[in-house]
Amino acid sequence: MAQSEEVKDPAPKGKGKLKLIIIAVVALLLAVGLSVGATWFLMHKSESKEDPAAAAAAANAKPVAVFEPMTPAFVVNFNANGRQRYMQVSITMLGRNAADMEALKVHMPLIRNNLVMLFAAIPFESLASPIGQEMLRQKATASIQEVAQKELGKTVIEQLLFTNFVLQ
């Protein structure tokens, strides 16, 4: 009789551990399922409503940028310390209205003339530093904006970009 009781005791302990493991796994699966379901519900709920702040930000967003390269590249020669020096610069104009950029093309000879005169007036030594190059870019931007304001009544371009800048 003692032997039969010993045989019965390990079985209930094993079944108890098995039940505990099954309950833990089911509880874990239930928790994961609830988490996934809640996340899915909240994500789709926020997508369905249009956020007024996001709509206002989209309305205030800048229009698409329009890039217009000025070809051919500008080549300017300098006489620095008795030596012949050269600068080659390729320029791209950045604007926001394609129609205005097209209207500005009519005045391209005047713009190119003003830029060549501006480039030739700058001392060669100042162009060797990044600060000098940025100053030149800002002056060139102002020069084109001045022509655009005079001829079209508005500053068509936002800024000029130097896409190639070579000093020799």
ABEGO torsion letter per residue (X at the ends): XAAAAAAAAAAAAAAAAAAAAAAAAAAAAAAAAAAAAAAAAAAAAAAABBBAAAAAAAAABBBBBBBBBBOBBBBBBBBBGGBBBBBBBBBBBBBABAAAAAAAAAAAAAAAAAAAAAAAABBAAAAABAAAAAAAAAAAAAAAAAAAAAAAGBBABABBBBABBBBX
